[in-house]
Amino acid sequence: MGPLGAPPLTGLPAPLLAAWRLASAVLLVVAATTTLASVGPKSPMHALVWVGGTLIAAGSLCLLQFPTVVSWKITGASFLVGAALLAFAIFGDWAPDAPAKKPVGIVLGQPTPVGQEPVAIAPTSDGLVSATSSGLTVVDPETAGVLPPRPIPLRGKKIARLAAEGSLVVLSLGRQVRLFDIDSQKDRRILRLDKKPGPLAMGFGYAWVCDQARAKVDRYDVRHRRLRRIEVPGPPTAIRVTKTAVWAATTYGRILRIDPRAEHGGVRSVARKPVPGHTSALATGFGYVWIADSDAQVIRRMSSDGELVGKPIPVHGDIVDLERYGDSIWALSAGGSKVTRLSRNGRIVGSKTMPDHPTDLTVYHGRLYVSSKVMGTATPISGRPLSRRSR
């Protein structure tokens, strides 16, 4: 037995004792130094790793220098506590916590007057067209020039929705859908529905109308003045024209891809399973279809093979519009009066409250604009490009 009844250590080879002392001393210095550096802004779990290592090293050195019964007890306690801390750190969170990323700022530019109480805006070849309480107004936001000088009055009720391509504007007034030519200043009725039409779109030389009463997407050939009614599985609630296709959503959770060149529409259901909630807006970009659910107030991502990706992204308020702009997806919440910016990976990187009842988002000449019904303006939104860490 060793001194005071302690188990003997002198029987160990001298080189082994020397190596033990050296290793324990090095571990103690490294662990103690790193512990001090880890406390504060570093991860608490990271600090636990080094605190546990310090206790084990200190206990080992205490046993080597003072091989008594008390030292054995202290060493045993140090080993147990150190091992517990190490186990907790390893199985809890080994890696240091990533520092919180600052939200990316959203900067509003100089607003441009676009008419009284605009409910929607859209880009045309002549400028931004806005649907106001007194008709159509076309404004060039880059020069703040209004073309024509006064709003264009239209027969019928107030405009509810609009979309545009080139100099042509499709708009809904009550149950009518009309087509207006900015250049000739003429309009004509192209549809009269049983109920008010849903969302509208323009693209590929067609006007696209969501006929919710008949559960169809109406395609009007502008040039040849021909109408084709495309059957879809349920009343359509959202529509989006891209460079290659037309996307639509229905009340039954179907996400559809429509071939604009096919004679009968070429409708193909993309979502493998019905998407929950009420789809109020669609956007495409970065390999996904972005789906706004105004019921749950979330945005979902769907891959090209029809699978939902990741968790739903919560966005406060009723989402009324989605736009791809720059390296981000932008969401407009009318109820929450907020513009939210999402990275291509579906992470919220910034948001800004709009105090003046925003109604619509659109991209014109490489800039994103939001319309305000209260102020009667279209305001450009800018956000610096996202860093790689923010994407």
C-alpha angles and dihedrals in degrees: 000000000000127000115319091003095301118148109266121258096175091082091071117097114266095238090053092050091049092049090048092052093047094047092047092048093049092047091049094052095044094044094046093047093047091046091058091047092047097055114094120017093016125087116285088220089054090053091050090059092058096040089055091049091049092053093049093048093046092049091049093052091046090055093049095050098039111026097188134130089257090052091052090053092047090047092049092050092046091050093049095047092042092049091048091052092047092049092048091049094046097047094035104049120326097180120073114257114261112246114255113264118232114240115258112249121245112209124198119215131209110307120234121213110243103171141285117320100342113203097185142007132199137178120253135172089262100045140283113333116207131191107226136176090264101041137278125340124189116202133177101217092194092063098018087232118151118220112223103017092236132041115271108245116219129196118251134027128339118295113261103179139005144179132183145200124182107327095332123100125191114201141168125232111180106308093340127096114203135186119218127193111209093197097052094031089226131127135189137187114252101172142019114193135193091242136016110293123247126227120339133212140180127212146120090029093301138105110226119207128185104224100194096175092060097032091238140122108227116214115197118194103220096197100044096029094231127145126214121185111209117202116227131181099261139346109316114239103176138021134188130184117209132176093271108025149001118253125203137176129206136205090254093065097260120146109202135195113206122198104223093201097051115102095230097032100264094237116196125179108227104181111085090206129027111272110236125238131018115313108219101168142012136203135171130213146117092031096306142094107229113215123195116209109198093186097058092027093231138119121227130198123219124194125224090263092057100258123133110240126213127335124320112271111233115227118177116239136014107317109225103167143022127194135178109223126165112323095337147065114237124206127196119207112194095186093049093035089225139134113211127194121210129191121233088261093057100258121138106240101170146353138188130197115231111210096197107065105264116215111178147014126213140160118232126175092345096310131105117232133191122199124221120209094195097046097034092227144121112222125196116231122208131184125177114249113275119254119235090258091054096051 
